[in-house]
Amino acid sequence: MHPTSAPTAPLLRRIRPEIWAVVLWFATLGFGLLTFFPLPGEAVIDGEPRLVFSPGPLGWTLLAVMACAVTSGARLLRGRPLFGYALFLLGPAGAAGLLGMNEFDLVSFLAPAFALYLVARIHPRRSSVIAAAFALAVLFFPFGVRVATRGNVETAQLLSVALLVLVAWVVGDSHHQARAHAAALQTQAAAQAVTAERLRIAREMHDTVAHSIGIIALQAGAAARVVHTQPDRASEAMRTVEEAGRETLAGLRRMLGALREPELSPSLSAPLDQGVPPPLQGLSDLDRLAESTSAAGVRTDVTWQGARRPLPPDIDLAAYRLVQEAVTNVVRHAKTQACEVRVEYGNGELALEITDRGRGPGGPGGGFGLMGMRERVALLNGEFSAGARTGGGFRVAARLPLPGAAA
């Protein structure tokens, strides 16, 4: 299956925001120049002097310099925001002087406000606050001059432009904070996903290996003790070791195949000589588990209650792993010759109980095995308990809700 190419973004989205800031400044400059030319529909009174835009060579040179400053400042807004924004402000300030404007109006300050929004959206608050201070300084400088010379001041117009600057900064800073929060949430979610995956792999590795390695250790020790006196028993014990080793390798292959499945097709995730990996283990394998455990010296009796029926793969595998780990703990720690496994199929849940009458240590905090069992049951929204029995021994119990069960 060939990967599909990403859809092309709309034309307006493909243009960088800095370019829009430059275009906006040229648009406001052109709007300011309209005051020097009569427009259709405007009344012209004969005899009145009409404004004429004739800046001369020096004025045109200054206009070209301001255009270069605006363009260069816009390009520096991402890398060097304060220097770039200071250069950008030279355009509106110079244009106001060139056009004979005593104060800034909303139209002439749209481009600086938009550039300030870009700075606040991209950069931290400290840089954007300094940039906003630059804009307010340029805005209030003509106001201070006119107040000092006792000239006429349009206070309402000044406050409206200052409000435009503040709104641009607030919107840009809010956008920046929202992006930072979303990035933090994404990082946290990625870390949680990695932790959950590590725990899942650890549980699978522990449950797959612990039981078989325990059986292998017991049988190998028994074979070593009787190899000279009872060769038949030693041979039987080594056959059990071989079967447990093969089962462990098969379980590891299934686990690794499941881990590789999202990246590779089923035919590629399996070994070349095996084809598709065998199905995951489930409660149907309990009889074989009981046989291997009994061969290791701990008789395991399995009792089935209720109508046996197919279970979802995740519940079936989790139930088998719970029994496997509990029986492994009995073999390794309980110091007993027998244990009982009860599996009950209810209408809305699956109940598991593993008990023994041993004398070994145990408890909910006794190791990674009980921790893994508790995590498995919690992931399936079930109930788990483990602890010493009143009459001696240890008990592990779990209840797993089945799909479609009534609340």
C-alpha positions as CSV (number, residue, x, y, z in Angstrom):
1,M,0.0,0.0,0.0
2,H,1.6,3.2,-1.2
3,P,1.5,6.2,1.2
4,T,-0.8,9.0,0.1
5,S,0.6,12.5,-0.3
6,A,-0.5,15.2,2.0
7,P,-3.2,17.5,0.6
8,T,-2.0,20.8,-0.6
9,A,-2.7,23.7,1.7
10,P,-4.9,26.6,0.4
11,L,-3.0,29.4,-1.4
12,L,-3.6,31.9,1.4
13,R,-2.2,29.4,4.0
14,R,0.9,28.9,1.9
15,I,1.9,32.6,2.2
16,R,3.9,33.3,5.4
17,P,2.4,35.7,7.9
18,E,5.4,38.0,7.7
19,I,4.6,38.6,4.0
20,W,1.1,39.5,4.9
21,A,2.5,42.1,7.4
22,V,4.5,43.7,4.6
23,V,1.5,43.6,2.2
24,L,-0.6,45.2,4.9
25,W,1.9,48.1,5.4
26,F,2.0,48.8,1.6
27,A,-1.9,48.7,1.6
28,T,-2.1,51.3,4.5
29,L,0.5,53.4,2.7
30,G,-1.5,53.4,-0.4
31,F,-4.6,54.2,1.6
32,G,-2.8,57.2,3.0
33,L,-1.8,58.4,-0.4
34,L,-5.5,58.5,-1.5
35,T,-5.9,61.7,0.4
36,F,-3.8,63.5,-2.1
37,F,-5.9,62.5,-5.1
38,P,-9.6,63.3,-5.9
39,L,-11.7,60.2,-6.0
40,P,-14.9,59.8,-8.1
41,G,-17.9,61.2,-6.4
42,E,-16.0,63.6,-4.1
43,A,-17.1,67.2,-4.3
44,V,-14.4,69.7,-5.1
45,I,-14.9,73.3,-4.3
46,D,-13.4,75.7,-6.8
47,G,-10.7,78.0,-5.5
48,E,-9.6,75.8,-2.6
49,P,-6.0,74.6,-2.6
50,R,-5.7,70.9,-3.2
51,L,-3.1,68.7,-1.5
52,V,-0.4,67.5,-3.8
53,F,2.0,64.6,-3.1
54,S,5.4,65.7,-4.3
55,P,8.0,64.4,-1.8
56,G,10.9,65.1,-4.2
57,P,14.0,63.0,-4.6
58,L,14.8,62.9,-0.9
59,G,11.2,61.9,-0.1
60,W,11.2,59.1,-2.6
61,T,14.6,57.9,-1.2
62,L,13.2,57.9,2.3
63,L,10.1,56.0,1.1
64,A,12.4,53.3,-0.5
65,V,14.4,53.1,2.7
66,M,11.2,52.6,4.8
67,A,10.0,49.9,2.4
68,C,13.4,48.1,2.8
69,A,13.2,48.5,6.6
70,V,9.7,47.0,6.7
71,T,10.6,44.1,4.5
72,S,13.8,43.4,6.4
73,G,12.1,43.7,9.8
74,A,9.3,41.3,8.8
75,R,12.0,38.7,7.8
76,L,13.6,39.0,11.2
77,L,10.4,38.7,13.3
78,R,11.0,35.0,13.8
79,G,14.7,34.9,14.5
80,R,15.4,38.3,16.1
81,P,11.9,39.6,17.1
82,L,12.9,42.8,18.9
83,F,15.4,44.1,16.3
84,G,13.0,43.0,13.5
85,Y,10.0,44.7,15.1
86,A,12.0,47.9,15.7
87,L,13.0,47.9,12.0
88,F,9.4,47.3,11.0
89,L,8.2,50.3,13.0
90,L,10.4,52.6,11.0
91,G,8.0,52.2,8.1
92,P,4.8,53.5,9.7
93,A,6.8,56.2,11.6
94,G,8.5,57.5,8.5
95,A,5.4,57.3,6.4
96,A,3.5,59.4,8.9
97,G,6.1,62.1,8.8
98,L,6.4,61.9,5.0
99,L,2.6,62.2,4.5
100,G,2.3,65.1,7.0
101,M,0.4,63.1,9.6
102,N,0.6,64.6,13.1
103,E,-0.9,61.5,14.7
104,F,-1.4,57.9,13.9
105,D,-4.9,56.6,13.0
106,L,-6.3,53.1,13.0
107,V,-5.5,52.4,9.3
108,S,-1.9,53.6,9.5
109,F,-1.2,51.4,12.6
110,L,-2.8,48.2,11.3
111,A,0.5,46.7,10.0
112,P,2.4,47.3,13.3
113,A,-0.4,45.8,15.2
114,F,-0.4,42.7,13.0
115,A,3.4,42.4,13.3
116,L,3.0,42.7,17.1
117,Y,0.5,39.9,17.0
118,L,3.0,37.7,15.1
119,V,5.7,38.4,17.7
120,A,3.4,37.6,20.6
121,R,2.2,34.4,18.9
122,I,5.6,33.0,18.1
123,H,7.9,34.2,21.0
124,P,7.7,34.1,24.8
125,R,5.9,36.8,26.7
126,R,9.0,38.8,27.7
127,S,9.9,39.5,24.0
128,S,6.3,40.3,23.1
129,V,5.9,42.7,26.0
130,I,9.0,44.6,25.0
131,A,7.8,44.7,21.4
132,A,4.4,46.1,22.6
133,A,6.3,48.8,24.5
134,F,8.1,49.7,21.3
135,A,4.8,50.1,19.5
136,L,3.3,52.2,22.3
137,A,6.4,54.4,22.4
138,V,6.2,55.1,18.7
139,L,2.4,55.8,19.1
140,F,2.7,58.2,22.0
141,F,5.8,60.1,20.8
142,P,3.8,62.4,18.5
143,F,1.2,62.8,21.3
144,G,3.9,64.0,23.7
145,V,5.3,66.4,21.2
146,R,1.9,68.0,20.5
147,V,1.2,68.2,24.2
148,A,4.6,69.9,24.8
149,T,3.9,72.4,22.0
150,R,0.3,72.9,23.2
151,G,-1.1,71.7,19.9
152,N,-4.5,70.1,19.3
153,V,-4.6,66.4,20.3
154,E,-7.1,63.8,19.2
155,T,-7.2,61.8,22.5
156,A,-10.1,59.5,21.4
157,Q,-8.2,58.5,18.2
158,L,-5.0,57.9,20.2
159,L,-6.8,55.7,22.7
160,S,-8.4,53.7,19.9
161,V,-5.0,53.0,18.3
162,A,-3.5,52.1,21.7
163,L,-6.5,49.7,22.2
164,L,-5.7,48.1,18.8
165,V,-2.1,47.5,19.9
166,L,-3.2,45.9,23.2
167,V,-5.8,43.7,21.5
168,A,-3.2,42.5,19.0
169,W,-0.8,41.6,21.9
170,V,-3.5,39.9,23.9
171,V,-4.6,37.8,21.0
172,G,-1.1,36.8,20.0
173,D,-0.1,36.0,23.6
174,S,-3.2,33.9,24.1
175,H,-2.4,32.0,20.9
176,H,1.1,31.4,22.2
177,Q,0.0,30.2,25.6
178,A,-2.6,27.9,24.0
179,R,0.1,26.4,21.7
180,A,2.4,25.9,24.6
181,H,-0.3,24.2,26.6
182,A,-1.2,21.9,23.7
183,A,2.5,21.0,23.3
184,A,2.8,20.2,27.0
185,L,-0.3,18.0,26.9
186,Q,1.0,16.2,23.8
187,T,4.4,15.6,25.5
188,Q,2.6,14.3,28.6
189,A,0.4,12.0,26.5
190,A,3.4,10.7,24.6
191,A,5.3,10.1,27.9
192,Q,2.2,8.3,29.3
193,A,1.9,6.2,26.1
194,V,5.5,5.2,26.3
195,T,5.2,4.3,30.0
196,A,2.0,2.2,29.3
197,E,3.7,0.4,26.5
198,R,6.8,-0.3,28.6
199,L,4.5,-1.7,31.3
200,R,2.6,-3.8,28.8
201,I,5.8,-5.3,27.4
202,A,7.2,-5.9,30.9
203,R,4.0,-7.7,31.9
204,E,4.0,-9.9,28.7
205,M,7.7,-10.7,29.1
206,H,7.3,-11.5,32.8
207,D,4.2,-13.7,32.3
208,T,5.7,-15.4,29.3
209,V,9.1,-16.3,30.8
210,A,8.5,-16.6,34.5
211,H,6.4,-19.7,34.5
212,S,8.4,-21.6,32.0
213,I,11.8,-20.7,33.6
214,G,10.5,-21.8,37.0
215,I,9.4,-25.2,35.5
216,I,12.8,-25.5,33.7
217,A,14.7,-24.8,36.9
218,L,12.8,-27.3,38.9
219,Q,13.0,-30.1,36.3
220,A,16.6,-29.4,35.6
221,G,17.4,-29.7,39.3
222,A,15.5,-32.9,39.6
223,A,17.2,-34.4,36.6
224,A,20.6,-33.5,38.0
225,R,19.8,-35.3,41.2
226,V,18.7,-38.5,39.7
227,V,20.7,-38.7,36.5
228,H,22.9,-41.5,37.8
229,T,20.5,-43.4,40.0
230,Q,17.2,-43.0,38.0
231,P,18.0,-42.3,34.3
232,D,14.4,-42.8,33.2
233,R,13.2,-40.0,35.5
234,A,16.0,-37.8,34.5
235,S,15.1,-38.3,30.8
236,E,11.5,-37.5,31.5
237,A,12.5,-34.4,33.4
238,M,14.7,-33.2,30.5
239,R,11.8,-33.8,28.1
240,T,9.7,-31.5,30.3
241,V,12.5,-29.0,30.1
242,E,12.5,-29.2,26.3
243,E,8.7,-28.8,26.1
244,A,8.8,-25.8,28.5
245,G,11.7,-24.2,26.5
246,R,9.8,-24.6,23.2
247,E,6.6,-23.1,24.8
248,T,8.6,-20.2,26.0
249,L,10.2,-19.6,22.6
250,A,6.7,-19.8,21.0
251,G,5.3,-17.3,23.5
252,L,8.2,-14.9,22.9
253,R,7.6,-15.2,19.1
254,R,3.9,-14.4,19.6
255,M,4.7,-11.4,21.7
256,L,7.4,-10.0,19.3
257,G,5.1,-10.6,16.4
258,A,2.3,-8.7,18.1
259,L,4.7,-5.8,18.8
260,R,5.8,-5.7,15.1
261,E,2.3,-6.0,13.7
262,P,1.4,-2.2,13.5
263,E,4.5,-1.6,11.3
264,L,4.6,-4.8,9.1
265,S,2.0,-6.9,7.4
266,P,1.1,-10.2,9.1
267,S,3.2,-12.2,6.5
268,L,6.3,-10.1,7.3
269,S,5.9,-10.1,11.1
270,A,6.3,-13.9,11.3
271,P,9.4,-15.9,10.7
272,L,10.0,-17.0,7.2
273,D,9.5,-20.7,8.0
274,Q,6.5,-20.3,10.2
275,G,4.1,-18.0,8.2
276,V,1.4,-16.3,10.3
277,P,2.1,-16.4,14.1
278,P,0.0,-18.9,16.0
279,P,-3.0,-17.4,18.0
280,L,-2.4,-16.0,21.4
281,Q,-2.9,-18.2,24.4
282,G,-6.1,-18.4,26.3
283,L,-8.1,-20.4,28.8
284,S,-8.2,-23.3,26.4
285,D,-4.5,-23.8,27.3
286,L,-5.2,-24.2,31.0
287,D,-5.1,-28.0,30.8
288,R,-1.7,-28.0,29.3
289,L,-0.6,-25.5,31.9
290,A,-1.9,-27.8,34.6
291,E,0.0,-30.8,33.1
292,S,3.3,-28.9,33.0
293,T,2.8,-27.6,36.6
294,S,1.9,-31.1,37.8
295,A,5.0,-32.5,36.1
296,A,7.1,-29.9,38.1
297,G,5.8,-31.4,41.4
298,V,2.7,-29.3,42.1
299,R,-0.5,-31.0,41.3
300,T,-2.9,-28.4,39.7
301,D,-6.6,-29.2,39.6
302,V,-8.8,-27.0,37.3
303,T,-12.5,-26.7,38.0
304,W,-14.8,-25.2,35.3
305,Q,-18.2,-23.7,36.3
306,G,-20.8,-22.2,34.0
307,A,-21.2,-22.6,30.3
308,R,-17.8,-22.3,28.6
309,R,-17.9,-20.0,25.6
310,P,-15.5,-18.0,23.4
311,L,-14.1,-14.8,25.0
312,P,-12.7,-11.7,23.5
313,P,-9.0,-12.1,22.8
314,D,-7.8,-9.5,25.4
315,I,-9.9,-11.0,28.2
316,D,-9.0,-14.6,27.2
317,L,-5.3,-13.8,27.2
318,A,-5.5,-11.7,30.5
319,A,-7.4,-14.6,32.2
320,Y,-4.8,-17.1,31.1
321,R,-1.9,-14.9,32.2
322,L,-3.5,-14.4,35.6
323,V,-3.8,-18.1,36.2
324,Q,-0.3,-18.7,34.8
325,E,1.3,-16.2,37.1
326,A,-0.6,-17.3,40.2
327,V,0.3,-21.0,39.6
328,T,3.9,-19.9,39.0
329,N,4.0,-18.2,42.3
330,V,2.6,-21.4,43.9
331,V,5.4,-23.5,42.3
332,R,8.1,-21.1,43.3
333,H,7.1,-19.8,46.7
334,A,4.2,-21.7,48.3
335,K,6.2,-24.9,49.3
336,T,3.1,-27.1,48.7
337,Q,2.3,-30.1,46.6
338,A,-1.1,-28.9,45.2
339,C,-3.2,-25.9,44.2
340,E,-6.7,-25.4,42.9
341,V,-7.8,-23.3,40.0
342,R,-11.5,-22.3,39.6
343,V,-12.9,-20.7,36.5
344,E,-16.5,-19.5,36.5
345,Y,-18.3,-18.2,33.5
346,G,-21.1,-15.9,34.7
347,N,-23.7,-14.0,32.8
348,G,-21.8,-10.7,32.9
349,E,-18.3,-11.6,34.2
350,L,-15.6,-14.1,34.3
351,A,-14.4,-15.1,37.8
352,L,-11.0,-16.7,38.5
353,E,-9.7,-18.1,41.8
354,I,-6.4,-19.7,42.5
355,T,-5.8,-21.1,46.0
356,D,-3.2,-23.2,47.8
357,R,-2.4,-24.4,51.3
358,G,1.3,-23.7,51.2
359,R,3.6,-22.0,53.7
360,G,5.5,-19.7,51.4
361,P,5.6,-15.9,51.6
362,G,3.2,-13.9,49.5
363,G,1.2,-10.7,49.5
364,P,0.0,-7.9,47.2
365,G,3.3,-6.1,47.4
366,G,5.5,-9.2,47.2
367,G,6.8,-8.7,43.6
368,F,6.3,-7.8,40.0
369,G,4.0,-10.7,39.4
370,L,1.1,-9.5,41.6
371,M,1.7,-6.0,40.4
372,G,1.3,-7.1,36.8
373,M,-1.8,-9.1,37.6
374,R,-3.4,-6.1,39.3
375,E,-2.5,-3.9,36.3
376,R,-4.0,-6.4,33.8
377,V,-7.3,-6.5,35.8
378,A,-7.4,-2.7,36.2
379,L,-7.0,-2.3,32.4
380,L,-10.1,-4.4,31.9
381,N,-12.1,-2.6,34.6
382,G,-12.2,-5.7,36.7
383,E,-11.6,-6.5,40.4
384,F,-8.5,-8.1,41.9
385,S,-7.6,-9.4,45.3
386,A,-4.6,-11.3,46.6
387,G,-3.7,-12.3,50.2
388,A,-3.2,-15.0,52.8
389,R,-6.1,-17.3,53.6
390,T,-7.5,-17.7,57.1
391,G,-6.8,-21.4,57.3
392,G,-3.4,-21.1,55.7
393,G,-2.1,-20.7,52.2
394,F,-2.7,-18.0,49.7
395,R,-5.6,-16.9,47.5
396,V,-5.7,-14.9,44.2
397,A,-9.1,-13.9,42.8
398,A,-10.2,-11.7,39.9
399,R,-13.4,-10.8,38.3
400,L,-13.3,-9.6,34.7
401,P,-16.5,-8.0,33.2
402,L,-17.6,-9.4,29.8
403,P,-18.8,-7.2,26.9
404,G,-22.5,-6.7,26.8
405,A,-22.9,-7.2,30.5
406,A,-25.5,-5.1,32.2
407,A,-24.2,-2.3,34.4
